[in-house]
């Protein structure tokens, strides 16, 4: 079971740039959003000051849709659930960067699996080649033996 609060795909859209950024730790832990102005960088969701990010936050992998209700949203962020898209949050990385990390990890696993499969295939080919070389040796040895026996019989007949 995982929580959205711990997921790298929990995102907030910056109001001015419309860029999708990782959700601030204050939202993840306390249900607070970042202010656009003032000495206090954080505010409770109930404060009417203008926020820096659009509300509600969203799942960059579209696994859950958060409510416009602030308390329900914070509850959903903290709720334990099964999520096939979960990736551990790395502070400072955007959802896009988390997706790239996940993609890179999958590519490394794929490459490792592919190398193992290739190594196994080469080993199987080597064993098969060895088997065929042994068969060739036996067939050639048998053929040479038969030729030599026939040559000796012919030589013995000629000498008589």
C-alpha positions as CSV (number, residue, x, y, z in Angstrom):
1,X,0.0,0.0,0.0
2,X,1.3,3.5,-0.9
3,X,0.3,7.1,-0.4
4,X,0.1,9.9,-3.0
5,X,2.0,12.0,-0.5
6,X,5.1,9.7,-1.1
7,X,4.7,9.5,-4.9
8,X,6.8,11.4,-7.4
9,X,3.8,11.8,-9.7
10,X,1.8,14.0,-7.3
11,X,2.0,17.3,-9.1
12,X,0.9,20.9,-9.0
13,X,0.4,23.2,-12.0
14,X,2.2,26.5,-11.6
15,X,-0.4,29.2,-12.3
16,X,1.8,31.6,-14.3
17,X,3.9,29.2,-16.4
18,X,1.3,26.3,-16.5
19,X,4.3,24.0,-15.9
20,X,3.6,20.7,-14.1
21,X,5.8,20.6,-11.0
22,X,6.3,18.2,-8.1
23,X,3.9,19.0,-5.2
24,X,5.5,20.9,-2.4
25,X,6.4,19.0,0.7
26,X,4.0,21.4,2.6
27,X,1.1,20.1,0.6
28,X,2.2,16.5,0.9
29,X,2.6,16.6,4.7
30,X,0.4,19.4,6.0
31,X,-2.1,20.3,3.3
32,X,-0.6,23.7,2.8
33,X,0.0,25.4,-0.6
34,X,2.8,27.9,-1.5
35,X,2.0,31.6,-1.6
36,X,2.9,33.8,-4.5
37,X,3.9,36.7,-2.2
38,X,4.8,37.8,1.3
39,X,7.2,36.7,4.0
40,X,5.2,33.6,4.8
41,X,5.8,31.2,2.0
42,X,3.2,28.7,3.2
43,X,-0.5,29.2,4.0
44,X,-3.3,26.9,5.1
45,X,-5.6,25.9,2.2
46,X,-8.4,27.8,3.9
47,X,-6.6,31.2,3.7
48,X,-7.8,33.4,0.8
49,X,-4.3,34.7,-0.2
50,X,-3.5,34.0,-3.9
51,X,-1.7,30.7,-4.4
52,X,1.3,30.0,-6.6
53,X,-0.2,26.7,-7.8
54,X,-3.6,25.7,-9.3
55,X,-5.8,23.7,-7.0
56,X,-6.5,20.8,-6.8
57,X,-3.2,19.0,-7.3
58,X,-3.1,16.2,-9.8
59,X,-1.7,12.8,-10.5
60,X,0.7,13.1,-13.5
61,X,-0.1,9.4,-14.3
62,X,-3.8,10.0,-14.1
63,X,-4.4,7.3,-11.5
64,X,-6.6,9.4,-9.3
65,X,-8.6,12.7,-9.7
66,X,-8.6,14.9,-6.6
67,X,-11.6,16.7,-5.3
68,X,-12.0,20.5,-5.3
69,X,-12.7,20.2,-1.6
70,X,-9.5,20.9,0.3
71,X,-10.1,18.5,3.2
72,X,-11.0,15.7,0.9
73,X,-8.0,16.3,-1.3
74,X,-5.6,16.3,1.7
75,X,-7.3,13.1,3.0
76,X,-6.9,11.5,-0.5
77,X,-3.2,12.5,-0.6
78,X,-2.6,10.8,2.8
79,X,-4.8,7.7,2.1
80,X,-3.2,4.3,1.7
81,X,-4.0,2.7,-1.7
82,X,-2.8,0.3,-4.3
83,X,-1.4,2.2,-7.2
84,X,0.3,0.6,-10.2
85,X,2.0,3.9,-11.2
86,X,3.5,4.7,-7.8
87,X,7.2,5.8,-7.8
88,X,8.9,7.0,-4.7
89,X,9.2,10.8,-4.5
90,X,12.6,12.3,-4.9
91,X,12.3,16.0,-3.8
92,X,13.3,18.5,-6.4
93,X,12.4,16.4,-9.4
94,X,9.4,17.1,-11.5
95,X,6.9,14.4,-12.5
96,X,8.5,14.5,-15.9
97,X,11.9,13.7,-14.4
98,X,10.3,11.0,-12.2
99,X,8.9,9.5,-15.4
100,X,12.3,9.7,-17.1
101,X,13.9,8.0,-14.1
102,X,11.3,5.2,-14.3
103,X,11.8,4.9,-18.0
104,X,15.6,4.8,-17.6
105,X,15.2,2.1,-14.8
106,X,12.9,0.1,-17.1
107,X,15.4,0.4,-20.0
108,X,18.3,-0.7,-17.7
109,X,16.2,-3.8,-16.7
110,X,15.3,-4.5,-20.3
111,X,18.9,-4.2,-21.3
112,X,20.1,-6.4,-18.5
113,X,17.4,-9.0,-19.4
114,X,18.4,-8.7,-23.1
115,X,22.1,-9.2,-22.3
116,X,21.2,-12.3,-20.2
117,X,19.1,-13.7,-23.0
118,X,21.8,-13.0,-25.5
119,X,24.4,-14.6,-23.2
120,X,22.2,-17.7,-22.8
121,X,21.6,-17.9,-26.6
122,X,25.3,-17.7,-27.3
123,X,26.0,-20.5,-24.7
124,X,23.2,-22.6,-26.3
125,X,24.7,-22.0,-29.8
126,X,28.2,-22.9,-28.5
127,X,26.9,-26.2,-27.1
128,X,25.0,-26.9,-30.3
129,X,28.1,-26.1,-32.4
130,X,30.2,-28.4,-30.2
131,X,27.6,-31.2,-30.6
132,X,27.7,-30.8,-34.4
133,X,31.5,-30.8,-34.4
134,X,31.5,-34.1,-32.5
135,X,29.0,-35.6,-34.9
136,X,31.1,-34.4,-37.9
137,X,34.2,-36.0,-36.3
138,X,32.4,-39.3,-35.7
139,X,30.9,-39.4,-39.2
140,X,34.2,-38.4,-40.8
141,X,36.2,-40.9,-38.6
142,X,33.7,-43.6,-39.5
143,X,33.9,-42.8,-43.2
144,X,37.8,-42.8,-43.1
145,X,37.7,-46.1,-41.3
146,X,35.4,-47.7,-43.9
147,X,37.6,-46.3,-46.7
148,X,40.7,-47.7,-45.1
149,X,39.1,-51.1,-44.5
150,X,37.9,-51.2,-48.1
151,X,41.4,-50.1,-49.3
152,X,43.0,-52.9,-47.3
153,X,40.6,-55.5,-48.6
154,X,41.2,-54.3,-52.2
155,X,45.0,-54.4,-51.6
156,X,44.8,-58.0,-50.1
157,X,42.8,-59.1,-53.2
158,X,45.3,-57.6,-55.5
159,X,48.2,-59.3,-53.8
160,X,46.6,-62.8,-54.2
